[in-house]
Amino acid sequence: MKFEHLALCLFLTSATAQAQQLPQLASGSIQRLENFASKYVDARNIDVWMPADYTYGKKYNVVYMHDGQMLFDASKTWNQQEWQVDETFTQLLQEKKIERCIVVGIWNNGQYRHSEYFPQAFLNTLTPVFRSAFLANELQNKPQSDAYLKFIVEELKPFIDRNFSTYPDKDATFIMGSSMGGLISMYAISEYPEVFGGAACLSVAWVAKTEKNFELPLAAFNYLQKKTPAPFGHKIYMDHGTTEMDTMYGVYQDFVDILMQNKGFGPGNFKSAVYPGTGHNEKDWAARLSVPVYFLLGKPPLQQVAFGKLDHYADFQSKYVTERNVDVWLPEKYDPAKKYPVLYMHDGQMLYDPTTSWNRTSWNVDDVLTDLSRAQMVKDVIVVGIWNGGKTRHADYFPQKPFEGLSAEKKEMMYAAARANGVSVFNHYEIHSDDYLKFIVTELKPFIDKTYPTLPDRKNTFMAGSSMGGLISLYAICEYPAIFGGAACLSTHWPGIFTLENNPFPSAFQDYLRLYLPNPKNHSIYLDCGDQTLDALYPTIQKQVDALMRMKGFTAKNWMTKYFPGEDHSEKAWNKRLDVPMLFLLKK
């Protein structure tokens, strides 16, 4: 393992002494970072659990868990109980129910556990007398949860990301704990929503003491009313039992559930569960650990189609981009003896089945194409749905050459504009859409043409997508005009980021199009947009691109541009008008 030099020395010198102290595991392995130093809080051990098949050739999500000494081995805990983390994660991984991950167990600090885990901002709304007593009796007059979170975010996480094979971005970073560990987990995702994409809070200690009170729950409600993270891009799990200390939590959890719903959280990104007959202990938390782990890290179930047949290729390998799923849709009455054109579509997990997508909507591609085919309006076509890379989606889809042509100053303007809007669009990854297109053209397409009866030539090879998928579709036909004969670009995300202010990219991309738009004699391009939600950014730029298309010789024969007033930026909207680009590209 490639630890930093100092950490490596510490690890090697203590390896023999620590060998007998490491938890005994049912599966996987642990690397202990002994007495991990911090400028914010006292040093402590960190136990990093890796699954048995951990390899540096793949990237892993990271789950940070509090009370790290209680996670793996009951023979070494104060109460002879454990979370059974290695058993639960191993089973879910082996069953392919969750994404690849490692677990970082952060040991608590014993005497200062309450002080580190109690959300410091809650103190601001306590009455003076209660606050003074609580500080003295529970926090030893040393509240330090803000320092504890700085330790995790500024020191521990960077070390983990440097020395283990991780995805460093928010969507791959989770935090979890129980009791006060549940409280600090909720505080963490609220204070650092750009760092943590999900939090699991078991038996949340809303009362923050061993006896009932209203001051501390009220302080929590006041804080969450102001600081709950945005529902988009975050998942939060909460639960409690009905015995032992958990008997106190139900009434408060009910109120928090209402608050979360009012904040826009729904079944896809918020789960609150009650476990009757269970209490406040590691044995009970272990028994239900699979539930929050699956909620945060679960792989979506396979899509089902109403018409035709779907072949699923899990974790399609590439030397250019991260592995990803590929769904190949075969039309109704598919005949292996016939030859078919091929339509490559981005965001493949959003194409067919709304019950499996993150927002419960889909394009319903199978319905649209089947209806058009039955009406003898379009050619039968094979659709290759390329799942996005999730964490790498923006980096995969962002047109690389126009961006790289920007000056360093203009690039920084884009980064600053994105940060100002609270969005980290590039998610710690360098833009690599050129590699994404190489994956499609040199790896995926040859596989499809070899496996299925396709018409592999340019005039029978198409690409389609929406938003950033629309942007990369247009970029693809410009970069590979010998491969793709047509592109459908719905709600094309011309800004590249989420603002037009101080954004040089639209002009840069238009400059690129002036040079690289393909020959209109043998290429067809479809463009459209609405004017609601994110689509409100597009109409003016699309008019500019329309003028450029006319200048380059495109006419109604090989180019269609459509404007849909009142339509928003959603799969529902794209489904409503999908027949238009399909007729344009695939008309008999």
MINURO-690217 format. One line per 4 residues: number of its first residue (from 1); their letters; for each residue x, y, z of C-alpha. Coordinates in nm, 3 decimals, decimal comma. Example, Ala and Ser with C-alpha at 12.3 -4.5 7.8 and 13.67 -1.06 7.14 Angstrom:
residues 2
1) as) 1,230/-0,450/0,780 | 1,367/-0,106/0,714 $
end
This chain:
residues 588
1) mkfe) 0,000/0,000/0,000 | 0,137/0,341/-0,102 | 0,104/0,534/0,220 | 0,266/0,871/0,267 $
5) hlal) 0,621/0,827/0,397 | 0,554/0,918/0,760 | 0,239/0,709/0,781 | 0,421/0,416/0,623 $
9) clfl) 0,698/0,435/0,882 | 0,447/0,445/1,165 | 0,259/0,153/1,019 | 0,567/-0,064/0,969 $
13) tsat) 0,716/0,002/1,311 | 0,391/-0,084/1,484 | 0,288/-0,376/1,262 | 0,415/-0,648/1,492 $
17) aqaq) 0,270/-0,494/1,806 | -0,064/-0,436/1,638 | -0,096/-0,776/1,474 | -0,257/-0,935/1,778 $
21) qlpq) -0,481/-0,635/1,836 | -0,639/-0,612/1,493 | -0,999/-0,733/1,474 | -1,055/-1,089/1,365 $
25) lasg) -1,260/-1,079/1,046 | -1,496/-1,314/0,871 | -1,390/-1,166/0,537 | -1,174/-0,892/0,392 $
29) siqr) -0,876/-0,724/0,554 | -0,801/-0,426/0,775 | -0,525/-0,171/0,756 | -0,488/0,010/1,085 $
33) lenf) -0,368/0,369/1,093 | -0,246/0,375/1,450 | -0,277/0,700/1,648 | -0,366/0,899/1,339 $
37) asky) -0,258/1,253/1,425 | -0,472/1,564/1,387 | -0,431/1,934/1,454 | -0,800/1,952/1,542 $
41) vdar) -0,868/1,662/1,779 | -0,678/1,400/1,975 | -0,503/1,123/1,783 | -0,688/0,795/1,744 $
45) nidv) -0,679/0,465/1,559 | -0,843/0,433/1,221 | -0,936/0,089/1,090 | -0,979/0,070/0,713 $
49) wmpa) -1,170/-0,238/0,600 | -1,127/-0,360/0,243 | -1,319/-0,642/0,076 | -1,133/-0,960/-0,010 $
53) dyty) -1,110/-0,870/-0,379 | -0,987/-0,515/-0,320 | -0,751/-0,406/-0,598 | -0,586/-0,084/-0,708 $
57) gkky) -0,717/-0,149/-1,057 | -1,066/-0,041/-0,947 | -1,214/0,255/-0,763 | -1,420/0,228/-0,444 $
61) nvvy) -1,686/0,424/-0,262 | -1,601/0,510/0,099 | -1,819/0,472/0,408 | -1,692/0,659/0,714 $
65) mhdg) -1,823/0,505/1,037 | -1,799/0,641/1,390 | -1,719/0,431/1,700 | -1,468/0,240/1,488 $
69) qmlf) -1,361/0,004/1,768 | -1,715/-0,142/1,779 | -1,748/-0,244/1,415 | -1,572/-0,573/1,351 $
73) dask) -1,483/-0,798/1,644 | -1,699/-0,853/1,953 | -1,410/-1,019/2,137 | -1,235/-0,681/2,151 $
77) twnq) -1,525/-0,452/2,243 | -1,627/-0,336/2,590 | -1,968/-0,506/2,575 | -1,874/-0,809/2,360 $
81) qewq) -2,098/-0,682/2,077 | -2,015/-0,560/1,726 | -2,180/-0,418/1,415 | -2,068/-0,716/1,200 $
85) vdet) -1,957/-0,473/0,933 | -1,731/-0,719/0,751 | -2,002/-0,987/0,736 | -2,277/-0,752/0,616 $
89) ftql) -2,075/-0,562/0,358 | -1,920/-0,883/0,225 | -2,258/-1,049/0,175 | -2,405/-0,746/-0,003 $
93) lqek) -2,097/-0,714/-0,225 | -2,092/-1,083/-0,312 | -2,461/-1,068/-0,401 | -2,381/-0,763/-0,620 $
97) kier) -2,645/-0,562/-0,439 | -2,422/-0,262/-0,358 | -2,147/-0,063/-0,524 | -1,785/-0,144/-0,446 $
101) civv) -1,676/0,019/-0,122 | -1,435/0,028/0,167 | -1,520/0,119/0,528 | -1,319/0,365/0,736 $
105) giwn) -1,381/0,297/1,104 | -1,297/0,606/1,311 | -1,237/0,513/1,675 | -1,415/0,731/1,925 $
109) ngqy) -1,214/0,923/2,179 | -1,354/0,770/2,494 | -1,384/1,054/2,741 | -1,457/1,313/2,471 $
113) rhse) -1,696/1,102/2,263 | -2,001/1,307/2,359 | -1,811/1,630/2,311 | -1,702/1,529/1,960 $
117) yfpq) -2,037/1,386/1,851 | -2,278/1,650/1,980 | -2,350/1,903/1,698 | -2,193/2,225/1,815 $
121) afln) -2,434/2,452/1,629 | -2,721/2,313/1,838 | -2,579/2,504/2,134 | -2,667/2,838/1,976 $
125) tltp) -3,039/2,816/2,049 | -3,030/2,659/2,396 | -3,144/2,869/2,689 | -2,846/3,002/2,890 $
129) vfrs) -2,909/2,798/3,205 | -2,966/2,469/3,021 | -2,670/2,537/2,794 | -2,434/2,599/3,082 $
133) afla) -2,537/2,283/3,263 | -2,521/2,073/2,946 | -2,173/2,200/2,861 | -2,043/2,120/3,207 $
137) nelq) -2,216/1,787/3,264 | -2,213/1,632/2,916 | -1,944/1,804/2,710 | -1,682/1,870/2,979 $
141) nkpq) -1,697/2,235/2,874 | -1,518/2,137/2,556 | -1,758/2,118/2,257 | -1,554/1,997/1,963 $
145) sday) -1,781/1,845/1,699 | -1,684/2,117/1,451 | -1,320/2,028/1,505 | -1,402/1,657/1,475 $
149) lkfi) -1,567/1,713/1,137 | -1,273/1,926/1,020 | -1,048/1,634/1,116 | -1,252/1,399/0,897 $
153) veel) -1,297/1,635/0,603 | -0,960/1,812/0,595 | -0,721/1,546/0,725 | -0,860/1,192/0,724 $
157) kpfi) -1,053/1,196/0,396 | -0,764/1,346/0,193 | -0,532/1,081/0,338 | -0,775/0,801/0,252 $
161) drnf) -0,823/0,934/-0,102 | -0,447/0,960/-0,156 | -0,356/0,619/-0,022 | -0,649/0,400/-0,116 $
165) styp) -0,816/0,348/-0,451 | -1,127/0,561/-0,397 | -1,373/0,778/-0,577 | -1,315/1,106/-0,392 $
169) dkda) -1,633/1,289/-0,483 | -1,950/1,347/-0,283 | -2,158/1,085/-0,458 | -1,916/0,815/-0,342 $
173) tfim) -1,866/0,939/0,015 | -2,095/0,836/0,298 | -2,103/0,871/0,676 | -2,273/0,647/0,929 $
177) gssm) -2,322/0,599/1,299 | -2,565/0,518/1,577 | -2,697/0,708/1,879 | -2,471/1,013/1,912 $
181) ggli) -2,291/0,874/1,605 | -2,621/0,909/1,419 | -2,653/1,267/1,536 | -2,301/1,362/1,422 $
185) smya) -2,361/1,188/1,087 | -2,664/1,407/1,020 | -2,463/1,710/1,130 | -2,180/1,610/0,896 $
189) isey) -2,394/1,592/0,582 | -2,561/1,920/0,678 | -2,234/2,105/0,743 | -2,051/1,948/0,448 $
193) pevf) -2,311/1,870/0,179 | -2,043/1,905/-0,086 | -1,838/1,628/0,077 | -2,094/1,366/0,183 $
197) ggaa) -2,357/1,227/-0,052 | -2,531/1,014/0,205 | -2,572/0,963/0,579 | -2,709/0,671/0,779 $
201) clsv) -2,825/0,766/1,127 | -2,933/0,468/1,339 | -3,112/0,517/1,673 | -3,055/0,889/1,645 $
205) awva) -3,004/1,032/1,996 | -3,227/1,336/1,950 | -3,241/1,387/2,328 | -2,857/1,378/2,341 $
209) ktek) -2,878/1,272/2,708 | -2,991/0,971/2,907 | -3,315/1,140/3,006 | -3,594/1,310/2,815 $
213) nfel) -3,578/1,685/2,752 | -3,721/1,925/2,500 | -3,433/2,174/2,469 | -3,194/1,951/2,273 $
217) plaa) -3,450/1,808/2,026 | -3,582/2,162/1,971 | -3,229/2,282/1,901 | -3,191/2,000/1,647 $
221) fnyl) -3,517/2,094/1,475 | -3,418/2,462/1,458 | -3,083/2,368/1,306 | -3,225/2,122/1,051 $
225) qkkt) -3,487/2,375/0,943 | -3,203/2,599/0,828 | -2,923/2,359/0,736 | -3,071/2,037/0,597 $
229) papf) -2,882/1,960/0,275 | -3,056/1,984/-0,061 | -3,250/1,669/-0,147 | -3,097/1,652/-0,493 $
233) ghki) -2,772/1,459/-0,468 | -2,815/1,346/-0,107 | -2,956/1,036/0,062 | -3,042/1,020/0,430 $
237) ymdh) -3,144/0,716/0,634 | -3,279/0,731/0,991 | -3,425/0,470/1,225 | -3,495/0,373/1,584 $
241) gtte) -3,612/0,079/1,791 | -3,875/0,069/2,065 | -3,687/-0,058/2,372 | -3,401/0,060/2,596 $
245) mdtm) -3,297/0,420/2,521 | -3,471/0,408/2,183 | -3,805/0,441/2,362 | -3,735/0,814/2,388 $
249) ygvy) -3,671/0,879/2,019 | -3,995/0,801/1,835 | -4,183/1,125/1,901 | -3,887/1,334/1,788 $
253) qdfv) -3,818/1,119/1,482 | -4,179/1,165/1,370 | -4,128/1,540/1,373 | -3,799/1,512/1,182 $
257) dilm) -3,970/1,294/0,921 | -4,223/1,570/0,856 | -3,945/1,827/0,838 | -3,754/1,618/0,583 $
261) qnkg) -4,061/1,571/0,368 | -4,125/1,944/0,373 | -3,766/1,996/0,262 | -3,834/1,794/-0,052 $
265) fgpg) -3,702/1,453/0,048 | -3,899/1,152/-0,074 | -3,878/0,772/-0,090 | -3,585/0,779/-0,330 $
269) nfks) -3,355/0,978/-0,102 | -3,500/0,956/0,250 | -3,591/0,653/0,456 | -3,712/0,650/0,815 $
273) avyp) -3,772/0,310/0,974 | -3,897/0,175/1,305 | -3,786/-0,165/1,438 | -4,030/-0,282/1,706 $
277) gtgh) -3,878/-0,480/1,990 | -3,522/-0,367/1,919 | -3,308/-0,156/2,146 | -3,002/0,063/2,168 $
281) nekd) -2,712/-0,176/2,112 | -2,467/-0,306/1,853 | -2,643/-0,642/1,825 | -2,964/-0,477/1,707 $
285) waar) -2,782/-0,234/1,480 | -2,593/-0,524/1,323 | -2,917/-0,710/1,258 | -3,046/-0,427/1,036 $
289) lsvp) -2,719/-0,286/0,901 | -2,789/-0,422/0,553 | -3,091/-0,190/0,524 | -2,909/0,148/0,545 $
293) vyfl) -2,609/0,014/0,354 | -2,831/-0,095/0,065 | -3,025/0,232/0,082 | -2,707/0,438/0,043 $
297) lgkp) -2,501/0,213/-0,185 | -2,754/-0,014/-0,350 | -2,728/-0,089/-0,718 | -3,052/-0,020/-0,903 $
301) plqq) -3,241/-0,330/-1,011 | -3,229/-0,425/-1,375 | -3,464/-0,240/-1,606 | -3,764/-0,418/-1,748 $
305) vafg) -3,917/-0,337/-2,085 | -4,278/-0,351/-2,199 | -4,187/-0,435/-2,559 | -3,894/-0,609/-2,721 $
309) kldh) -3,607/-0,766/-2,528 | -3,328/-0,620/-2,316 | -2,981/-0,776/-2,295 | -2,786/-0,652/-1,993 $
313) yadf) -2,405/-0,639/-1,986 | -2,288/-0,563/-1,632 | -1,965/-0,374/-1,572 | -1,855/-0,353/-1,936 $
317) qsky) -1,478/-0,311/-1,920 | -1,280/-0,036/-2,089 | -0,921/0,081/-2,093 | -1,043/0,437/-2,145 $
321) vter) -1,319/0,498/-1,890 | -1,460/0,343/-1,575 | -1,654/0,022/-1,620 | -2,027/0,067/-1,669 $
325) nvdv) -2,342/-0,127/-1,751 | -2,471/-0,148/-2,106 | -2,830/-0,239/-2,197 | -2,899/-0,354/-2,552 $
329) wlpe) -3,264/-0,330/-2,660 | -3,381/-0,557/-2,938 | -3,705/-0,456/-3,110 | -4,028/-0,647/-3,120 $
333) kydp) -4,007/-0,931/-3,378 | -3,627/-0,912/-3,370 | -3,483/-1,150/-3,630 | -3,115/-1,254/-3,610 $
337) akky) -3,121/-1,314/-3,984 | -3,190/-0,947/-4,053 | -2,954/-0,650/-4,027 | -3,039/-0,350/-3,810 $
341) pvly) -2,927/0,011/-3,771 | -2,796/0,097/-3,424 | -2,881/0,390/-3,199 | -2,636/0,460/-2,915 $
345) mhdg) -2,798/0,645/-2,623 | -2,639/0,798/-2,315 | -2,771/0,777/-1,956 | -2,875/0,421/-2,031 $
349) qmly) -3,021/0,357/-1,687 | -3,290/0,619/-1,755 | -3,423/0,485/-2,085 | -3,683/0,215/-2,014 $
353) dptt) -3,807/0,157/-1,662 | -3,917/0,438/-1,427 | -3,933/0,199/-1,132 | -3,555/0,157/-1,138 $
357) swnr) -3,441/0,514/-1,203 | -3,333/0,758/-0,933 | -3,621/0,999/-1,001 | -3,885/0,740/-1,094 $
361) tswn) -3,913/0,864/-1,453 | -3,775/0,732/-1,781 | -3,769/0,793/-2,156 | -3,981/0,480/-2,224 $
365) vddv) -3,777/0,424/-2,539 | -3,925/0,078/-2,600 | -4,280/0,216/-2,599 | -4,204/0,500/-2,839 $
369) ltdl) -4,005/0,297/-3,090 | -4,250/0,008/-3,082 | -4,545/0,239/-3,155 | -4,357/0,401/-3,444 $
373) sraq) -4,249/0,064/-3,582 | -4,600/-0,084/-3,566 | -4,723/0,220/-3,756 | -4,459/0,150/-4,024 $
377) mvkd) -4,311/0,497/-3,967 | -3,953/0,408/-3,869 | -3,700/0,136/-3,936 | -3,656/-0,124/-3,667 $
381) vivv) -3,343/-0,038/-3,471 | -3,120/-0,183/-3,202 | -3,071/0,060/-2,912 | -2,751/0,049/-2,707 $
385) giwn) -2,813/0,219/-2,373 | -2,481/0,321/-2,219 | -2,519/0,378/-1,846 | -2,354/0,696/-1,730 $
389) ggkt) -2,056/0,668/-1,498 | -2,242/0,835/-1,213 | -1,955/1,011/-1,043 | -1,778/1,065/-1,376 $
393) rhad) -2,083/1,164/-1,581 | -1,997/1,530/-1,628 | -1,633/1,453/-1,700 | -1,738/1,187/-1,953 $
397) yfpq) -1,985/1,409/-2,134 | -1,822/1,754/-2,129 | -1,673/1,828/-2,479 | -1,302/1,814/-2,417 $
401) kpfe) -1,141/2,002/-2,703 | -1,348/2,321/-2,668 | -1,278/2,325/-2,296 | -0,907/2,263/-2,336 $
405) glsa) -0,894/2,549/-2,585 | -0,994/2,794/-2,313 | -0,730/2,998/-2,138 | -0,643/2,913/-1,778 $
409) ekke) -0,823/3,230/-1,672 | -1,144/3,134/-1,852 | -1,132/2,781/-1,714 | -1,107/2,926/-1,365 $
413) mmya) -1,405/3,151/-1,444 | -1,606/2,837/-1,516 | -1,490/2,664/-1,199 | -1,571/2,975/-0,995 $
417) aara) -1,914/3,012/-1,153 | -1,991/2,649/-1,077 | -1,874/2,685/-0,715 | -2,079/3,002/-0,672 $
421) ngvs) -2,388/2,805/-0,769 | -2,308/2,534/-0,517 | -2,224/2,274/-0,781 | -1,901/2,084/-0,827 $
425) vfnh) -1,975/1,975/-1,183 | -1,644/1,809/-1,253 | -1,644/1,608/-0,929 | -1,266/1,586/-0,887 $
429) yeih) -1,219/1,436/-1,234 | -1,037/1,577/-1,533 | -1,261/1,615/-1,836 | -1,207/1,305/-2,049 $
433) sddy) -1,487/1,296/-2,305 | -1,236/1,213/-2,577 | -1,165/0,889/-2,391 | -1,538/0,829/-2,346 $
437) lkfi) -1,586/0,853/-2,722 | -1,288/0,624/-2,779 | -1,460/0,372/-2,552 | -1,774/0,386/-2,765 $
441) vtel) -1,603/0,386/-3,103 | -1,312/0,144/-3,047 | -1,449/-0,089/-2,777 | -1,827/-0,085/-2,748 $
445) kpfi) -1,925/-0,048/-3,114 | -1,699/-0,335/-3,231 | -1,852/-0,554/-2,960 | -2,205/-0,465/-3,067 $
449) dkty) -2,130/-0,519/-3,436 | -1,972/-0,857/-3,358 | -2,250/-0,974/-3,123 | -2,559/-0,854/-3,309 $
453) ptlp) -2,668/-0,841/-3,675 | -2,604/-0,472/-3,734 | -2,561/-0,241/-4,027 | -2,226/-0,102/-3,909 $
457) drkn) -2,179/0,177/-4,162 | -2,212/0,548/-4,090 | -2,556/0,599/-4,241 | -2,698/0,336/-4,003 $
461) tfma) -2,519/0,444/-3,685 | -2,678/0,712/-3,467 | -2,630/0,873/-3,129 | -2,879/1,041/-2,897 $
465) gssm) -2,894/1,197/-2,553 | -3,034/1,481/-2,348 | -2,880/1,763/-2,147 | -2,507/1,677/-2,118 $
469) ggli) -2,596/1,367/-2,320 | -2,714/1,599/-2,596 | -2,388/1,791/-2,578 | -2,172/1,479/-2,605 $
473) slya) -2,390/1,347/-2,892 | -2,321/1,658/-3,097 | -1,954/1,644/-3,003 | -1,941/1,277/-3,109 $
477) icey) -2,071/1,337/-3,462 | -1,819/1,619/-3,500 | -1,527/1,411/-3,371 | -1,624/1,091/-3,555 $
481) paif) -1,809/1,193/-3,874 | -1,700/0,868/-4,039 | -1,871/0,664/-3,765 | -2,196/0,847/-3,687 $
485) ggaa) -2,441/0,954/-3,953 | -2,692/1,121/-3,724 | -2,729/1,270/-3,378 | -3,033/1,366/-3,171 $
489) clst) -2,959/1,627/-2,905 | -3,252/1,697/-2,673 | -3,236/1,987/-2,426 | -2,871/2,027/-2,514 $
493) hwpg) -2,687/2,167/-2,214 | -2,508/2,444/-2,403 | -2,366/2,617/-2,090 | -2,176/2,304/-1,980 $
497) iftl) -2,222/2,424/-1,620 | -2,533/2,564/-1,453 | -2,507/2,934/-1,517 | -2,449/3,169/-1,809 $
501) ennp) -2,284/3,436/-1,596 | -1,907/3,455/-1,653 | -1,934/3,141/-1,865 | -1,710/3,136/-2,174 $
505) fpsa) -1,801/2,784/-2,280 | -2,103/2,849/-2,508 | -1,892/3,073/-2,728 | -1,601/2,831/-2,722 $
509) fqdy) -1,825/2,542/-2,825 | -1,974/2,744/-3,110 | -1,622/2,827/-3,229 | -1,551/2,453/-3,225 $
513) lrly) -1,870/2,380/-3,424 | -1,770/2,635/-3,690 | -1,461/2,425/-3,755 | -1,583/2,070/-3,701 $
517) lpnp) -1,952/2,037/-3,785 | -1,978/1,740/-4,023 | -2,071/1,755/-4,389 | -2,447/1,819/-4,422 $
521) knhs) -2,458/1,601/-4,734 | -2,423/1,281/-4,531 | -2,511/1,374/-4,173 | -2,837/1,454/-3,994 $
525) iyld) -2,863/1,655/-3,672 | -3,165/1,715/-3,448 | -3,169/1,987/-3,180 | -3,441/2,095/-2,938 $
529) cgdq) -3,513/2,262/-2,606 | -3,790/2,372/-2,374 | -3,791/2,685/-2,162 | -3,865/2,569/-1,807 $
533) tlda) -3,632/2,470/-1,519 | -3,280/2,411/-1,657 | -3,404/2,441/-2,016 | -3,462/2,812/-1,950 $
537) lypt) -3,087/2,858/-2,011 | -3,101/2,718/-2,364 | -3,329/2,904/-2,614 | -3,100/3,201/-2,679 $
541) iqkq) -2,795/2,983/-2,732 | -2,986/2,739/-2,950 | -3,086/3,027/-3,178 | -2,717/3,113/-3,212 $
545) vdal) -2,636/2,752/-3,296 | -2,925/2,747/-3,546 | -2,770/3,040/-3,728 | -2,439/2,859/-3,734 $
549) mrmk) -2,603/2,544/-3,873 | -2,755/2,744/-4,159 | -2,420/2,905/-4,226 | -2,260/2,560/-4,254 $
553) gfta) -2,514/2,451/-4,515 | -2,763/2,249/-4,308 | -3,122/2,259/-4,434 | -3,455/2,103/-4,340 $
557) knwm) -3,345/1,791/-4,527 | -3,067/1,710/-4,280 | -3,131/1,931/-3,979 | -3,425/1,987/-3,748 $
561) tkyf) -3,443/2,238/-3,464 | -3,747/2,245/-3,236 | -3,861/2,467/-2,950 | -4,112/2,335/-2,696 $
565) pged) -4,245/2,624/-2,485 | -4,362/2,520/-2,140 | -4,154/2,201/-2,134 | -3,896/2,138/-1,864 $
569) hsek) -3,572/1,946/-1,821 | -3,690/1,595/-1,742 | -3,725/1,243/-1,876 | -4,100/1,296/-1,878 $
573) awnk) -4,061/1,588/-2,119 | -3,814/1,400/-2,339 | -4,043/1,099/-2,357 | -4,332/1,319/-2,476 $
577) rldv) -4,136/1,434/-2,781 | -3,900/1,140/-2,844 | -4,102/1,040/-3,148 | -3,995/1,361/-3,325 $
581) pmlf) -3,618/1,293/-3,337 | -3,678/0,919/-3,394 | -3,890/0,996/-3,701 | -3,627/1,243/-3,820 $
585) llkk) -3,337/0,997/-3,792 | -3,504/0,663/-3,863 | -3,789/0,743/-4,099 | -3,860/0,472/-4,355 $
end
